[in-house]
Amino acid sequence: MLRSIRCYGICRKWPGMIIPLVLLFVHCSGDTSDSTEYHEHSREIAFISERIDMTVDPGLLTLTGHYTFRRSYSTPQRFAVSYPFPVNHDMSFPDSIDICRVIDKQYIAVNKQHDYDNVSFIVPFDEADTVTVKVQYTQRLSSNIAQYILTTTAAWGVPLEHAEFFVSVPDSLDHVALSYTPDLTKFENGRIIYCIKRTRFMPEKDLVVRW
């Protein structure tokens, strides 16, 4: 979600520093043991859009994120990313994490980073110039707050072309407040859904829900 992906922008944590995740590429051979190549520029792969669905209930956050990347044909067909989570006294490390490529539902293996608050995985482009990855996870909440990290989008150096956020809460929750003003509010099946849509979006704060 970033210190490495957060609602974020996307970047990778490296010992002693934070490196934009687009700077770590894995060659299409799939062998990650000695085929990683570090680049000084991040323009060859772009993080262009995201759609986030946050389902917030007392004690639990369920999140589904769709992330779309675009590459130039001169870049490798696979690259590694690190996806961090807000882990603190309000939110635990996710109970379950599932990642797949949307076009063919190809499962993507998750490597848990036990030393940090993130996981890493390989994004496969294959022959395409764009790829969308779906990330799903659940996270336990110990207080009346849920957070999704957005501010690390700045690590890419360019704004998202499109960003959509849908926050669903029970209509029984009182005094719900979002860190972003919704563009639309809907009522469906006993829930309130807050819709936020942006273009050319460079977030200056994370998406936080309080009640």
C-alpha positions as CSV (number, residue, x, y, z in Angstrom):
1,M,0.0,0.0,0.0
2,L,4.0,1.6,0.2
3,R,6.5,2.5,2.4
4,S,6.7,0.3,-0.2
5,I,2.4,0.0,-2.3
6,R,0.0,2.1,-0.2
7,C,-3.5,3.6,-1.5
8,Y,-1.0,4.6,-2.2
9,G,1.9,5.0,-4.5
10,I,4.1,2.0,-4.7
11,C,7.6,1.6,-3.5
12,R,10.0,-1.0,-2.1
13,K,11.7,-0.9,1.3
14,W,15.5,-1.5,1.0
15,P,17.8,-1.8,4.0
16,G,18.3,1.7,5.3
17,M,16.2,3.5,2.7
18,I,13.0,3.5,0.8
19,I,13.2,2.8,-3.0
20,P,10.3,3.3,-5.4
21,L,9.1,-0.2,-6.3
22,V,9.3,0.5,-10.0
23,L,13.1,0.6,-9.7
24,L,13.4,-3.2,-9.0
25,F,12.9,-5.3,-12.1
26,V,12.9,-9.1,-12.5
27,H,13.7,-10.5,-15.9
28,C,11.1,-12.6,-17.7
29,S,13.0,-15.8,-17.0
30,G,11.3,-15.9,-13.7
31,D,14.5,-16.8,-11.9
32,T,14.8,-14.2,-9.1
33,S,18.0,-15.5,-7.6
34,D,20.5,-13.6,-9.7
35,S,18.5,-11.8,-12.4
36,T,17.3,-8.7,-10.7
37,E,18.4,-5.4,-12.3
38,Y,18.4,-2.1,-10.5
39,H,17.5,1.0,-12.5
40,E,18.0,4.7,-11.6
41,H,14.9,5.8,-13.4
42,S,11.3,4.8,-12.9
43,R,9.7,6.0,-16.1
44,E,9.8,2.6,-17.9
45,I,7.0,1.3,-15.7
46,A,4.1,3.5,-14.6
47,F,1.5,3.1,-11.9
48,I,-1.5,4.5,-13.7
49,S,-4.7,3.8,-11.8
50,E,-6.2,2.1,-8.8
51,R,-9.7,1.2,-7.6
52,I,-10.1,0.5,-3.8
53,D,-13.1,-1.1,-2.2
54,M,-13.0,-0.7,1.6
55,T,-15.6,-2.6,3.6
56,V,-15.5,-1.3,7.2
57,D,-17.2,-3.0,10.1
58,P,-16.5,-2.7,13.8
59,G,-13.4,-4.7,14.4
60,L,-12.7,-5.6,10.8
61,L,-11.5,-4.0,7.5
62,T,-11.9,-6.0,4.2
63,L,-10.1,-4.4,1.3
64,T,-10.0,-5.2,-2.4
65,G,-7.6,-3.1,-4.6
66,H,-7.2,-3.2,-8.3
67,Y,-3.8,-1.7,-9.4
68,T,-3.0,-1.1,-13.1
69,F,0.6,-0.7,-14.4
70,R,1.9,0.2,-17.8
71,R,5.4,-0.6,-19.2
72,S,7.4,0.3,-22.2
73,Y,8.4,-2.7,-24.4
74,S,12.0,-2.1,-23.6
75,T,11.5,-3.2,-20.0
76,P,11.4,-6.8,-18.5
77,Q,8.1,-8.6,-18.5
78,R,8.1,-9.1,-14.7
79,F,8.9,-6.8,-11.8
80,A,8.9,-7.1,-8.0
81,V,6.9,-4.9,-5.8
82,S,6.5,-4.5,-2.0
83,Y,3.1,-3.9,-0.6
84,P,3.0,-2.4,2.9
85,F,0.1,-2.1,5.4
86,P,-0.7,0.4,8.1
87,V,0.2,-1.7,11.1
88,N,-0.1,0.0,14.5
89,H,-2.0,-0.2,17.8
90,D,-5.2,0.4,15.8
91,M,-4.6,-2.1,13.0
92,S,-3.0,-5.5,13.0
93,F,-1.1,-7.2,10.2
94,P,-3.6,-8.7,7.7
95,D,-5.1,-12.1,8.6
96,S,-5.3,-13.2,4.9
97,I,-3.8,-11.8,1.7
98,D,-4.7,-13.0,-1.8
99,I,-3.2,-11.6,-5.0
100,C,-4.0,-12.4,-8.7
101,R,-3.7,-11.0,-12.2
102,V,-7.1,-9.9,-13.2
103,I,-7.1,-10.9,-16.9
104,D,-6.7,-14.6,-16.3
105,K,-7.0,-14.9,-12.5
106,Q,-3.5,-16.2,-12.4
107,Y,-2.5,-16.6,-8.7
108,I,0.5,-14.5,-7.6
109,A,2.6,-15.9,-4.8
110,V,3.0,-13.7,-1.7
111,N,6.3,-13.4,0.2
112,K,5.7,-12.2,3.7
113,Q,8.3,-9.8,5.0
114,H,8.4,-10.7,8.7
115,D,10.7,-7.9,9.6
116,Y,8.4,-5.2,8.2
117,D,4.8,-4.4,7.7
118,N,4.6,-5.5,4.1
119,V,4.6,-8.4,1.6
120,S,6.3,-8.7,-1.7
121,F,5.3,-10.3,-5.0
122,I,6.1,-10.5,-8.7
123,V,3.9,-8.7,-11.2
124,P,3.8,-10.5,-14.6
125,F,3.2,-8.5,-17.8
126,D,4.0,-11.3,-20.2
127,E,3.4,-9.9,-23.7
128,A,1.0,-7.1,-22.6
129,D,1.9,-3.5,-22.1
130,T,-0.5,-3.1,-19.2
131,V,-1.5,-5.4,-16.4
132,T,-4.0,-5.1,-13.6
133,V,-3.4,-6.9,-10.3
134,K,-6.1,-7.5,-7.6
135,V,-5.1,-7.5,-4.0
136,Q,-7.5,-8.7,-1.3
137,Y,-7.0,-8.8,2.4
138,T,-8.7,-8.5,5.8
139,Q,-7.3,-6.6,8.7
140,R,-8.3,-6.6,12.4
141,L,-9.2,-3.2,13.9
142,S,-8.9,-2.5,17.6
143,S,-10.4,1.0,17.6
144,N,-12.8,3.1,15.6
145,I,-10.4,3.8,12.7
146,A,-9.4,2.2,9.4
147,Q,-6.7,3.4,7.2
148,Y,-5.5,2.9,3.6
149,I,-2.1,4.3,2.6
150,L,-2.1,6.7,-0.4
151,T,0.7,9.2,0.1
152,T,3.5,7.0,-1.3
153,T,2.1,7.6,-4.8
154,A,4.6,10.5,-4.7
155,A,7.4,7.9,-5.1
156,W,6.4,7.5,-8.7
157,G,6.9,11.2,-9.5
158,V,3.6,11.5,-11.5
159,P,0.0,11.5,-10.4
160,L,-2.4,8.6,-11.0
161,E,-4.4,9.0,-14.2
162,H,-7.5,7.6,-12.4
163,A,-8.3,6.7,-8.8
164,E,-11.6,5.5,-7.4
165,F,-12.4,4.7,-3.7
166,F,-15.5,3.1,-2.4
167,V,-16.0,3.0,1.4
168,S,-18.8,0.8,2.7
169,V,-19.9,1.1,6.4
170,P,-23.0,-0.2,8.3
171,D,-25.7,2.4,8.4
172,S,-25.8,1.8,12.2
173,L,-22.4,3.5,12.6
174,D,-22.6,7.0,14.0
175,H,-20.4,10.0,13.2
176,V,-18.6,8.5,10.3
177,A,-15.9,10.8,8.9
178,L,-13.5,10.3,5.9
179,S,-10.3,12.1,5.3
180,Y,-11.5,12.9,1.8
181,T,-14.8,14.5,0.9
182,P,-17.0,11.9,-0.9
183,D,-18.3,12.8,-4.4
184,L,-21.4,10.7,-3.9
185,T,-23.1,8.8,-1.0
186,K,-25.4,5.8,-1.6
187,F,-27.5,3.6,0.6
188,E,-27.7,-0.1,-0.2
189,N,-28.8,-3.1,1.9
190,G,-28.3,-1.5,5.3
191,R,-25.0,0.1,4.4
192,I,-23.7,3.5,3.4
193,I,-21.3,3.7,0.5
194,Y,-19.1,6.7,0.1
195,C,-17.7,7.2,-3.4
196,I,-14.6,9.2,-4.1
197,K,-13.3,9.6,-7.7
198,R,-10.2,11.5,-8.8
199,T,-8.2,12.1,-12.0
200,R,-4.6,13.3,-12.2
201,F,-4.5,12.4,-8.5
202,M,-1.4,13.0,-6.4
203,P,-2.7,12.3,-2.8
204,E,-1.3,14.4,0.0
205,K,-2.9,12.3,2.8
206,D,-4.0,8.7,3.4
207,L,-7.6,7.5,3.2
208,V,-8.8,7.3,6.8
209,V,-12.2,6.3,8.1
210,R,-13.3,7.2,11.6
211,W,-16.5,6.7,13.5
